Amino acid sequence: MNSETTDIADDAPASGKTEPKIAVDDVRKVFGRIVALEDVNLTVRENEIFAVVGDNGAGKSTLMNVLCGIHGPTTGSLRLDGRPVAFESPDEARARGIETVYQDLALMDDLDVATNIFMGNFPERRIGPVSLIDWEETYRRAERIIETHLERTIDPRAEVAFHSGGERQLVAIARALAFDPDVVILDEPTSALSVDATELVQDTVRTLQRNGKTIVIVSHSLDEIFGLADRVGVLYQGRMAAIMDADDVSKAELSSLMVSGERP
Ligand SMILES: Nc1ncnc2c1ncn2[C@@H]1O[C@H](COP(=O)(O)OP(=O)(O)OP(=O)(O)O)[C@@H](O)[C@H]1O
């Protein structure tokens, strides 16, 4: 096991802050008799891109669901900015600045980009006692998020159905950004995308980082995270087999850790 898995002091961000953005402390999660996570420790530094990789059934989704408030840990705990947190729901994680973009994206194809971004979260204006959706502000804000946070051009009035796979992923990311999160969790963000679309999404993830976000990518594909992540944590059969700087590890080593929990 790599020393970084347990050495939190080594994980202190370069900015001089002593606390990581997220810390997972001794987390265990069981579903009946199935142990999905066992003794998982990790820290995510502020403003880094941290990838969680693992084979099928390794526990990636369970860890993601613990981070975003879908599951509470059976034992163990989370800290955010050094303070203990216990999310009862994704809404509670959202209120603390953690947004998740799920693999299925859950976009409504026959609605336009801005409506998808703000569905359930529309800017409103009041006319006397009545609150109405402020459509002008909805389109303005959608354009601003796409241009300033993603640094892209996507027409907020165009139906989502007319967009490519990469652009659809960007719309889903923009929807997460509408809640102004500090942390964005991305679930397999480029799986099933073409090479060009993958590059578009990866560039956008780097843009998010440049714009101050902390990013956690959950993936079973090394191609998805190589050249993108700053650090990589490998889950194997529910345990964190290693956490490494991405620059210090080869694909062969990561592959071996994913399939056997050990280095070649
Ligand atoms: N809600 C649940 N109820 C029962 N068992 C579950 C539940 N969620 C996950 N598991 C089990 O926990 C283990 C870890 O599953 P998890 O989905 O977290 O793995 P994963 O790494 O995301 O796999 P995949 O890449 O196949 O999605 C598996 O054995 C899975 O069957």
Ligand as a Chemical Component Dictionary entry (heavy atoms), coordinates in Angstrom:
data_LIG
# 
_chem_comp.id                   LIG 
_chem_comp.type                 NON-POLYMER 
_chem_comp.pdbx_formal_charge   0 
_chem_comp.three_letter_code    LIG 
# 
loop_
_chem_comp_atom.comp_id 
_chem_comp_atom.atom_id 
_chem_comp_atom.alt_atom_id 
_chem_comp_atom.type_symbol 
_chem_comp_atom.charge 
_chem_comp_atom.model_Cartn_x 
_chem_comp_atom.model_Cartn_y 
_chem_comp_atom.model_Cartn_z 
_chem_comp_atom.pdbx_ordinal 
LIG N1  N1  N 0 -27.572 -0.825 -3.018  1  
LIG C1  C1  C 0 -26.867 -1.956 -2.963  2  
LIG N2  N2  N 0 -27.379 -3.069 -2.402  3  
LIG C2  C2  C 0 -26.686 -4.211 -2.327  4  
LIG N3  N3  N 0 -25.417 -4.344 -2.785  5  
LIG C3  C3  C 0 -24.849 -3.269 -3.357  6  
LIG C4  C4  C 0 -25.541 -2.033 -3.490  7  
LIG N4  N4  N 0 -24.715 -1.138 -4.102  8  
LIG C5  C5  C 0 -23.569 -1.816 -4.344  9  
LIG N5  N5  N 0 -23.658 -3.072 -3.905  10 
LIG C6  C6  C 0 -22.596 -4.093 -3.968  11 
LIG O1  O1  O 0 -21.417 -3.501 -3.454  12 
LIG C7  C7  C 0 -20.288 -3.904 -4.200  13 
LIG C8  C8  C 0 -19.591 -2.673 -4.798  14 
LIG O2  O2  O 0 -20.463 -2.152 -5.803  15 
LIG P1  P1  P 0 -20.208 -0.758 -6.540  16 
LIG O3  O3  O 0 -21.402 -0.543 -7.428  17 
LIG O4  O4  O 0 -19.885 0.294  -5.559  18 
LIG O5  O5  O 0 -18.927 -1.101 -7.414  19 
LIG P2  P2  P 0 -18.364 -0.322 -8.685  20 
LIG O6  O6  O 0 -16.892 -0.283 -8.524  21 
LIG O7  O7  O 0 -19.055 0.971  -8.872  22 
LIG O8  O8  O 0 -18.753 -1.326 -9.853  23 
LIG P3  P3  P 0 -19.226 -0.998 -11.377 24 
LIG O9  O9  O 0 -18.052 -0.410 -12.081 25 
LIG O10 O10 O 0 -19.577 -2.378 -11.883 26 
LIG O11 O11 O 0 -20.388 -0.096 -11.273 27 
LIG C9  C9  C 0 -20.802 -4.878 -5.259  28 
LIG O12 O12 O 0 -20.645 -6.177 -4.756  29 
LIG C10 C10 C 0 -22.254 -4.511 -5.386  30 
LIG O13 O13 O 0 -23.021 -5.618 -5.803  31 
# 
loop_
_chem_comp_bond.comp_id 
_chem_comp_bond.atom_id_1 
_chem_comp_bond.atom_id_2 
_chem_comp_bond.value_order 
_chem_comp_bond.pdbx_ordinal 
LIG N1  C1  SING 1  
LIG C1  N2  SING 2  
LIG C1  C4  DOUB 3  
LIG N2  C2  DOUB 4  
LIG C2  N3  SING 5  
LIG N3  C3  DOUB 6  
LIG C3  C4  SING 7  
LIG C3  N5  SING 8  
LIG C4  N4  SING 9  
LIG N4  C5  DOUB 10 
LIG C5  N5  SING 11 
LIG N5  C6  SING 12 
LIG C6  O1  SING 13 
LIG C6  C10 SING 14 
LIG O1  C7  SING 15 
LIG C7  C8  SING 16 
LIG C7  C9  SING 17 
LIG C8  O2  SING 18 
LIG O2  P1  SING 19 
LIG P1  O3  DOUB 20 
LIG P1  O4  SING 21 
LIG P1  O5  SING 22 
LIG O5  P2  SING 23 
LIG P2  O6  DOUB 24 
LIG P2  O7  SING 25 
LIG P2  O8  SING 26 
LIG O8  P3  SING 27 
LIG P3  O9  DOUB 28 
LIG P3  O10 SING 29 
LIG P3  O11 SING 30 
LIG C9  O12 SING 31 
LIG C9  C10 SING 32 
LIG C10 O13 SING 33 
# 
